[in-house]
Amino acid sequence: MPRPTAAQLAYGSATVVFSTVAMILLSQTESGVGVGVIVLAALLLGLLVAVTVPMPKAARTVRSNRAAAVGESAEQGVRVPADSVRS
């Protein structure tokens, strides 16, 4: 699984904070259970936002190039000079 980018972390964190405050203010809840449900919902919403933020084009290109290079080297195998092989 790729590491999250700074933008994904920022958007996800901001979503958690702002949605938690908004939901608590709008629901006017005072119970611990209500606040817990709101916090859980805000965390899930923040995770959803962080996962759906698109990756930068450069990062996608680098990852696809790495995958292609790994695939090519795996197909070619390891080449060892004949004089270094003992019989």
Order of alpha helices (4+ residues) and beta strands (2+ residues): alpha-alpha-alpha
